[in-house]
Amino acid sequence: MKKSDQKLVVIYFLTDLILLNFSIFLALFLKYGFSSVAERHRIVFILYNIIWLLVVFFANNRIMYWRNKPGSRVSIQIRSFILFVGIVSFILISLKALYASRLVLYGSIGLFFMFRMIIGYIVFRIIAIFRRQGQNIRRLLILGAGKLGKQLHDFVGDNQDLGYQIVGFLDDAGSRALLGDQVIGDIESLDRILQTRDVDEIIIALPLNREAKIRQALERADYYGVRIRLIPDYCRILDRTYANGSFGDLPTINVREVPLDDIVNAGLKRIFDVAFSLMVLILLAPVYLVIVAMVYFEDRGPVFYTPIRIGKNGIRFRLFKFRTMSQNDDSENGSRSTVLNDPRVTRIGRVLRKYSLDELPQFLNVLKGDMSIVGPRPHRVWLNEDMQHDIAGYMTRHYLLPGITGWAQVNGWRGPTDSQTKKVERTRHDLWYMENWSLLLDIKIIMQTVFSKKVHENAF
């Protein structure tokens, strides 16, 4: 998810809560004036907020909602409110002891619906202005310049407020009549375009008999870690996770759709990460201080080593580690891996590495938002490029935040990647985790990291 889209989700979510509570206050004012809020009305505040949160989380896709046409958005709003009213009515009938004015109970919902429609429209118009200025844009590369490609072209041109921008079309020479000079190359030039242009999504609008070209495009998109949609249904040629979606009135398959693309799942994981990291940093503060002192007094050198690593969406960040070597690799371009009995490792460093204590400062990276507690381990720049060339689908692991520990590590695939088998197995386990994420799986991996001997087999 683009960072600008994440900000929109937060803005819309907070706006909903403000409007809901303002509507209840206004309904109370219209009924009772400025008198104090009764206990039964405090329950209304709590009840309505909880129910609306459930409706939003389980009945809305907030990102797709704000990239839908106006009619679709109104339809989604109406369905959400019908569901909201239904749940409220069921609970109020069940809780017969909760007596409150109908003006308060249902008038507040009516006010909320009205305010949300009005404010939602105003907010969307403001966003549309920014989108026309080139902000909050999703850049599309479309494979196929036939009738489907022309439909996509017309849809984007007629709905500029939705925040899509076409980089260009790729198709073979015989299929360019409809879009002419907007075709910027053939399918074989996909690599060149992805290397030289900013592309957020690839939309494949090729006919079914072009299966070889479609497979080639899927492979290259995975190689560069670019999201894909297919029009129409190509389920039979997919061997990876996907979800049904739509682009205007056209059905699509969102390839490599993973559980953490869902805003609820991503929110739960982030809350867990922050809470767990704060707990570790507070409870283990004395341990941190002891390690700092031991590292410093062994050779009076720096306490931390902060190499550059590759994170989510290929973004580079500085990873925090306790220094364990007397002579570290260059923090950005280093390529010398640690080996068994490496003479660079200090006496204290050997103990820290054996029990993974040198990784403890990475809980600060989690709080910063560079990492998660559980996820694919972040690699050095040179290793990332090496794995990208050697392992199919490797770059798709960058859909997620990197982790302090991960599914590959607890299954013994930690340490040097000095063989093709190690590279393949680490990537395979990372992609399995990405496609099968759950909060319980994260907790399981954390427990195995702490208690399993397999995790420390290749620690040196």
C-alpha positions in Angstrom: 0.0 0.0 0.0 1.4 3.4 -0.9 2.2 5.7 2.0 -0.2 8.4 0.7 -3.0 5.8 0.7 -2.2 4.8 4.3 -2.5 8.4 5.3 -5.9 8.6 3.6 -7.1 5.5 5.5 -6.2 7.1 8.8 -7.8 10.5 7.9 -11.1 8.8 6.8 -11.1 6.5 9.8 -10.7 9.5 12.3 -13.2 11.6 10.3 -15.8 8.8 10.7 -15.3 8.7 14.4 -15.5 12.4 14.8 -18.7 12.7 12.7 -20.3 9.7 14.6 -19.7 11.2 18.0 -20.7 14.7 16.9 -23.9 13.3 15.5 -24.8 11.7 18.9 -23.9 15.0 20.7 -26.1 16.9 18.3 -29.0 14.5 18.8 -28.7 14.8 22.5 -28.6 18.6 22.3 -31.8 18.6 20.1 -33.6 16.4 22.6 -32.3 17.7 26.0 -30.5 21.0 25.4 -27.4 21.5 27.5 -28.3 19.2 30.3 -25.7 16.6 31.4 -25.4 13.3 29.6 -27.3 10.5 31.3 -25.6 7.1 32.0 -27.8 5.4 29.4 -26.5 7.9 26.8 -22.9 7.2 27.7 -23.6 3.6 26.8 -25.0 4.7 23.4 -21.6 6.5 22.7 -19.7 3.3 23.5 -22.0 1.0 21.7 -22.2 3.0 18.5 -18.5 3.5 18.3 -17.8 -0.2 18.7 -20.4 -1.2 16.2 -19.2 1.3 13.6 -15.6 0.1 14.0 -16.8 -3.5 13.3 -18.7 -2.3 10.2 -15.8 -0.4 8.8 -13.2 -3.1 9.5 -15.3 -6.0 8.1 -17.5 -4.5 5.4 -15.2 -1.9 3.8 -12.1 -1.9 1.7 -11.0 1.7 2.4 -8.4 2.0 -0.3 -10.5 0.6 -3.1 -13.5 2.6 -1.8 -11.7 5.9 -2.4 -10.6 4.8 -5.9 -14.2 3.8 -6.9 -16.6 5.8 -9.0 -19.1 8.1 -7.1 -22.1 5.7 -7.6 -20.1 2.8 -6.2 -19.1 4.8 -3.2 -22.7 5.8 -2.4 -23.7 2.2 -2.8 -21.0 1.1 -0.3 -22.1 3.8 2.2 -25.7 2.8 2.0 -24.9 -0.9 2.6 -22.6 0.1 5.5 -25.4 2.1 7.1 -28.0 -0.6 6.6 -25.7 -3.1 8.3 -25.0 -0.5 11.1 -28.7 0.1 11.7 -29.5 -3.6 11.6 -26.8 -4.4 14.3 -27.9 -1.5 16.4 -31.5 -2.5 16.3 -30.8 -6.1 17.1 -28.7 -5.1 20.2 -31.2 -2.5 21.4 -34.0 -5.0 21.2 -31.9 -7.5 23.1 -30.9 -4.9 25.7 -34.4 -4.0 26.8 -33.0 -2.3 29.9 -31.4 0.4 27.7 -34.1 2.9 27.4 -33.3 6.0 25.4 -35.1 8.5 23.2 -35.7 7.3 19.6 -34.4 10.8 18.5 -31.1 10.0 20.2 -30.9 6.4 19.0 -31.9 6.7 15.4 -31.7 10.5 14.9 -28.0 10.3 15.6 -27.6 7.6 12.9 -29.5 9.8 10.4 -27.4 12.8 11.2 -24.2 10.7 10.9 -25.4 9.4 7.4 -26.1 13.0 6.2 -22.8 14.4 7.6 -20.8 11.5 6.2 -22.2 11.9 2.7 -21.6 15.7 2.7 -18.2 15.7 4.3 -17.2 12.6 2.3 -18.0 14.4 -0.9 -16.1 17.5 0.2 -13.1 15.5 1.2 -13.2 13.5 -2.1 -13.3 16.8 -4.1 -10.3 18.1 -2.2 -8.4 14.8 -2.9 -9.4 15.1 -6.6 -7.7 18.5 -6.8 -4.5 17.1 -5.4 -4.7 14.1 -7.7 -5.1 16.4 -10.7 -1.8 18.0 -9.5 -0.1 14.7 -9.5 -0.4 13.6 -5.9 -1.8 10.3 -4.5 -1.4 8.9 -8.0 -1.1 5.2 -9.0 1.0 4.9 -12.1 -0.3 2.1 -14.4 1.5 0.2 -17.1 -1.0 -1.6 -19.3 0.0 -4.7 -21.3 -2.4 -5.0 -24.2 -3.5 -2.2 -26.6 -6.6 -3.9 -28.0 -10.2 -3.4 -27.0 -9.6 -4.0 -23.3 -6.7 -1.7 -23.3 -8.8 1.0 -25.0 -11.5 0.5 -22.4 -9.0 1.0 -19.6 -7.6 4.1 -21.4 -11.1 5.6 -21.6 -12.0 4.8 -18.0 -8.8 6.5 -16.7 -9.4 9.5 -18.9 -13.0 9.9 -17.9 -12.3 9.4 -14.1 -9.1 11.4 -13.4 -10.4 12.1 -9.9 -9.8 8.5 -9.0 -6.1 9.0 -9.0 -4.9 6.7 -11.9 -2.3 7.7 -14.4 -1.3 5.6 -17.4 2.5 5.4 -18.0 1.9 3.7 -21.4 0.8 0.6 -23.2 2.9 -2.4 -24.2 1.8 -4.6 -27.1 3.1 -6.2 -30.3 3.2 -4.3 -33.6 0.0 -5.9 -34.9 -2.2 -4.6 -32.0 -1.5 -0.8 -32.0 -4.2 0.6 -34.2 -6.5 1.7 -31.3 -4.0 3.6 -29.2 -1.3 4.6 -31.6 1.6 6.5 -30.1 0.6 5.7 -26.6 2.1 2.3 -27.1 5.6 2.7 -25.8 7.0 -0.7 -26.7 6.2 -4.3 -27.2 5.9 -7.0 -24.5 9.6 -7.8 -24.7 10.5 -4.3 -23.6 8.8 -4.8 -20.2 12.2 -5.1 -18.5 13.4 -1.8 -20.0 10.3 0.1 -19.0 10.3 -1.2 -15.4 14.0 -0.2 -15.1 13.5 3.3 -16.5 9.9 4.4 -15.5 8.1 4.6 -12.1 5.3 2.0 -12.2 3.0 1.2 -9.3 0.8 -1.4 -11.0 0.9 -3.5 -14.1 -2.5 -4.3 -15.7 -2.6 -7.2 -18.1 -5.3 -6.8 -20.7 -4.1 -9.5 -23.2 -6.3 -12.1 -24.8 -6.3 -15.6 -23.4 -4.4 -17.0 -26.4 -1.4 -14.9 -25.4 -0.7 -17.2 -22.4 3.1 -17.3 -23.0 3.3 -13.5 -22.9 1.1 -13.3 -19.8 3.3 -15.8 -18.0 6.4 -13.8 -19.0 4.9 -10.6 -17.7 4.0 -12.2 -14.4 7.5 -13.5 -14.0 9.1 -10.1 -14.7 6.7 -8.3 -12.5 7.6 -10.6 -9.6 11.3 -10.0 -10.4 10.9 -6.3 -9.9 8.3 -6.6 -7.1 5.6 -4.7 -9.0 1.9 -5.3 -8.3 -0.2 -6.9 -11.0 -3.9 -7.1 -12.0 -5.3 -9.4 -14.7 -8.3 -8.7 -16.9 -10.3 -10.9 -17.1 -10.1 -14.1 -15.2 -6.9 -16.0 -15.7 -7.1 -18.3 -12.6 -5.9 -21.4 -14.4 -2.5 -20.0 -15.2 -1.8 -18.6 -11.7 0.4 -20.4 -9.2 0.4 -17.7 -6.5 -2.0 -16.0 -4.1 -4.6 -13.7 -5.6 -7.9 -12.0 -4.9 -10.8 -11.0 -7.1 -11.1 -7.2 -7.7 -12.4 -4.8 -10.2 -11.2 -1.8 -12.3 -14.2 0.2 -13.2 -16.7 -2.3 -14.6 -14.0 -4.8 -15.5 -13.3 -7.9 -13.4 -9.6 -8.4 -12.3 -7.4 -10.7 -10.3 -5.0 -9.0 -7.9 -2.0 -11.2 -8.1 0.1 -11.8 -5.0 -2.7 -10.5 -2.8 -1.5 -11.3 0.8 -3.3 -11.2 4.2 -1.4 -8.1 5.3 -2.8 -6.1 2.3 -6.0 -6.0 4.4 -5.9 -2.8 6.6 -7.4 -4.7 9.6 -4.6 -7.3 9.5 -1.9 -4.7 9.0 -3.3 -2.6 11.9 -3.4 -5.6 14.2 0.2 -6.5 13.3 1.4 -2.9 13.9 -0.4 -2.6 17.2 1.2 -5.9 18.3 4.6 -4.8 17.1 4.6 -1.5 19.0 3.2 -3.0 22.2 5.6 -5.9 22.2 8.6 -3.7 21.4 7.8 -1.3 24.1 7.5 -4.1 26.6 10.8 -5.6 25.6 12.6 -2.2 25.7 11.2 -1.5 29.2 11.7 -4.9 30.7 15.1 -5.5 29.3 16.5 -2.0 29.8 19.0 -3.3 32.4 20.2 -6.0 29.9 20.7 -3.3 27.3 22.8 -1.2 29.7 25.0 -4.2 30.6 25.6 -5.0 26.9 26.4 -1.4 26.1 29.0 -1.3 28.9 30.5 -4.7 27.9 30.8 -3.8 24.2 32.3 -0.4 24.9 34.9 -1.5 27.6 36.1 -4.5 25.6 37.9 -2.3 23.0 36.6 1.3 23.6 35.0 1.2 20.2 31.5 2.2 19.1 28.6 0.4 20.7 26.3 0.1 17.7 26.8 -1.1 14.1 24.2 0.4 11.7 24.4 -1.2 8.3 22.2 -0.2 5.4 19.5 -2.8 4.7 16.7 -3.2 2.1 13.2 -2.9 3.6 9.6 -2.8 2.4 9.1 -1.7 -1.2 12.9 -1.8 -1.6 13.4 1.3 0.6 16.8 1.4 2.3 17.1 2.0 6.1 19.7 1.8 8.8 19.4 -1.3 10.9 20.5 -1.1 14.6 22.7 -3.9 16.0 25.1 -4.1 18.9 28.6 -4.2 17.5 30.1 -7.7 17.6 33.3 -7.3 15.5 36.5 -5.4 15.9 36.4 -4.6 12.2 33.0 -4.3 10.5 32.2 -4.3 6.8 31.3 -1.0 5.2 27.8 -0.1 6.4 26.4 0.5 2.9 28.4 -1.5 0.4 29.9 -4.3 2.6 29.8 -7.8 1.1 31.9 -9.9 3.4 29.8 -12.4 5.3 30.5 -13.8 8.7 32.1 -17.2 8.7 32.6 -19.9 11.4 35.3 -18.8 13.8 35.6 -15.4 12.1 38.6 -13.7 13.6 36.8 -10.3 13.4 34.3 -11.3 16.1 35.1 -10.1 19.6 34.8 -12.2 22.8 31.7 -10.4 23.8 30.5 -10.4 20.3 30.7 -14.2 20.1 28.3 -14.5 23.1 26.0 -11.9 21.7 25.8 -13.6 18.3 25.3 -17.1 19.7 22.2 -16.0 21.6 21.1 -13.4 19.0 21.4 -10.6 21.6 23.1 -8.4 19.1 19.7 -8.1 17.4 18.0 -6.5 20.4 18.4 -2.9 19.2 16.2 -3.7 16.3 13.2 -3.2 18.5 14.0 0.5 17.9 13.7 -0.1 14.2 10.2 -1.7 14.9 9.1 1.5 16.7 10.4 3.6 13.9 8.3 1.6 11.4 11.3 0.3 9.4 10.7 -3.3 10.6 8.3 -5.7 12.2 9.0 -8.2 14.9 8.3 -11.1 12.5 9.0 -10.9 8.7 11.6 -11.7 6.1 15.1 -10.8 7.4 16.4 -7.6 5.7 19.4 -8.2 3.5 22.4 -6.2 2.5 22.3 -4.3 -0.8 24.7 -6.6 -2.7 22.9 -9.7 -1.4 19.5 -8.4 -2.3 20.7 -7.8 -5.9 22.3 -11.2 -6.0 19.2 -12.9 -4.8 17.0 -10.9 -7.2 19.0 -12.3 -10.1 19.2 -15.9 -8.8 15.8 -16.6 -7.2 12.4 -16.4 -9.0 9.9 -14.3 -7.2 12.5 -13.1 -4.6 11.6 -9.4 -4.7 7.9 -10.1 -3.8 9.2 -10.6 -0.2 9.5 -6.8 -0.1 5.7 -6.5 0.0 6.2 -6.8 3.8 8.2 -5.0 6.4 11.4 -7.0 7.2 11.5 -8.7 10.6 13.8 -9.3 13.6 13.0 -12.9 13.2 11.1 -14.9 10.6 9.7 -18.2 9.4 12.9 -19.0 7.5 15.0 -18.4 10.6 13.0 -20.6 13.0 13.1 -23.4 10.4 16.9 -23.3 10.3 17.5 -21.1 7.2 19.5 -18.5 9.0 23.1 -17.4 8.5 25.2 -17.3 5.2 23.5 -17.8 1.9 26.5 -19.5 0.3 24.6 -22.1 -1.7 21.7 -22.1 -4.1 19.8 -24.4 -1.8 20.0 -21.9 1.1 18.9 -19.0 -1.1 16.0 -21.0 -2.5 14.8 -22.3 0.9 15.1 -18.9 2.7 13.0 -17.3 -0.1 10.5 -20.1 -0.2 9.9 -19.9 3.6 9.7 -16.1 3.4 7.0 -16.2 0.7 5.1 -18.9 2.5 5.0 -16.7 5.6 3.8 -13.7 3.4 1.0 -15.8 1.9 -0.1 -17.4 5.2 0.3 -14.7 7.8 -1.8 -14.6 11.0 -1.2 -13.0 14.4 -1.1 -16.5 15.9 1.6 -17.4 13.4 3.6 -14.4 14.5 3.3 -15.4 18.2 4.3 -19.0 17.3 7.5 -17.7 15.5 8.4 -15.5 18.4 8.1 -18.4 20.8 10.2 -20.6 18.6 12.8 -17.9 18.3 13.2 -17.8 22.0 13.0 -21.5 22.9 13.9 -23.5 19.7 17.5 -24.8 19.4 17.2 -24.8 15.6 17.1 -21.0 15.5 20.7 -20.8 16.9 22.3 -23.6 14.9 23.8 -21.3 12.3 24.5 -18.4 14.7 28.2 -17.6 14.7 
